[in-house]
Amino acid sequence: MAVPTGKKSKAKKRSRRAQHDVIALTAVAVCENCGADVRPHRACKACGWYKDRVVLEIVDDLADEELLDEE
């Protein structure tokens, strides 16, 4: 039967156990339309494109303010 050769320090023990708690980095793709960073399988927040078509209507904040000023 295998026997440990010596006592493991707290740092060694904790660093070994910490491997399971690593936070994974999110995957990032590039929008084919505008080149912005986009998460895979999601519409682009910058231009609203997903799979070669517009699926979101992006409204500029400045355009909203101008419309409110006209009323």
HELIX and SHEET records of a PDB file:
HELIX    1   1 LYS A   10  ARG A   17  1                                   8    
HELIX    2   2 ALA A   18  ASP A   21  5                                   4    
HELIX    3   3 ASP A   61  GLU A   70  1                                  10    
SHEET    1   A 2 ALA A  29  VAL A  30  0                                        
SHEET    2   A 2 ASP A  37  VAL A  38 -1                                        
END                                                                             
